[in-house]
């Protein structure tokens, strides 16, 4: 992310978000699709990958820090994380957050 919101497609998938719809959309674009569930306050800090990544929240809310820029995302929002960009993910929901991620 370049510090702009260009990498977030708000409401890309309508709520309630259907895992199968997201997986099919991503597969058409050459991405895998995996499910993750985080407890409240869970943080994943300073990751970097050699592939592009997509992320979509199924339930809850996440705060992403992408190349120094913070953005909150909720159900149906799709985030594009370019390869070689440092990023962190934090569950800012009061309960569990379920989300999808995939790599090209």
C-alpha positions in Angstrom: 0.0 0.0 0.0 1.2 3.4 -0.8 -0.6 5.2 2.1 -3.7 5.6 -0.1 -7.0 3.9 0.1 -6.6 2.6 -3.5 -5.7 -0.8 -2.1 -9.1 -1.2 -0.3 -12.2 -2.1 -2.2 -15.0 -1.2 0.3 -18.0 -3.6 0.1 -16.5 -5.7 -2.7 -18.5 -8.6 -1.3 -22.0 -8.1 0.1 -22.7 -9.0 3.7 -23.1 -11.6 4.9 -20.0 -12.5 3.1 -20.1 -15.9 1.3 -16.7 -17.7 1.6 -17.4 -19.6 -1.7 -18.1 -16.4 -3.6 -14.8 -14.9 -2.4 -12.9 -18.1 -3.1 -14.3 -18.3 -6.7 -13.6 -14.6 -7.3 -10.0 -15.0 -6.1 -9.4 -18.3 -8.0 -10.4 -16.5 -11.2 -7.7 -14.0 -10.5 -5.1 -16.6 -9.6 -5.3 -16.4 -5.8 -5.6 -19.1 -3.1 -8.2 -18.6 -0.4 -7.7 -19.6 3.3 -9.7 -18.9 6.4 -8.4 -17.5 9.7 -10.0 -16.7 13.0 -8.4 -14.3 15.5 -9.4 -13.7 19.1 -10.0 -10.1 20.3 -6.7 -8.1 20.3 -4.7 -10.7 18.3 -1.9 -9.0 16.4 0.3 -10.3 13.5 3.1 -7.8 13.0 5.6 -7.0 10.3 5.0 -9.6 7.7 6.3 -9.4 4.2 5.7 -11.9 1.4 7.3 -12.4 -2.1 3.7 -12.7 -3.5 0.8 -10.4 -3.7 -1.9 -11.0 -1.1 -5.7 -10.4 -0.9 -7.6 -10.1 2.4 -11.3 -10.0 3.1 -13.1 -9.9 6.5 -16.0 -12.3 6.9 -17.1 -11.2 10.4 -15.6 -8.6 12.7 -13.1 -5.8 12.1 -9.4 -5.6 11.4 -6.9 -2.8 11.5 -4.2 -3.2 8.9 -1.0 -1.4 8.8 0.4 -1.4 5.2 3.7 0.2 4.5 3.1 2.5 7.5 -0.5 3.5 6.6 -3.3 2.3 8.9 -6.8 1.3 7.6 -9.8 -0.4 9.3 -11.7 -3.0 7.3 -14.9 -4.8 7.9 -17.1 -7.5 6.3 -16.9 -7.5 2.5 -14.0 -5.1 2.2 -11.2 -6.5 0.0 -7.6 -5.4 0.6 -4.8 -5.8 -1.9 -1.4 -6.1 -0.3 1.4 -5.9 -2.9 4.4 -8.2 -2.6 7.4 -7.0 -0.6 5.3 -4.6 1.5 5.6 -4.8 5.3 2.1 -5.3 6.8 0.5 -6.0 10.2 -3.0 -7.2 11.1 -4.8 -6.5 14.4 -8.3 -7.7 15.5 -10.0 -4.6 16.7 -13.4 -6.3 17.1 -14.7 -6.9 20.6 -15.0 -10.6 19.7 -13.5 -13.0 17.2 -12.8 -11.8 13.7 -13.0 -14.3 10.8 -11.2 -13.3 7.7 -9.9 -14.8 4.4 -6.4 -14.3 2.9 -4.9 -15.6 -0.3 -1.7 -15.4 -2.4 -1.1 -15.3 -6.1 
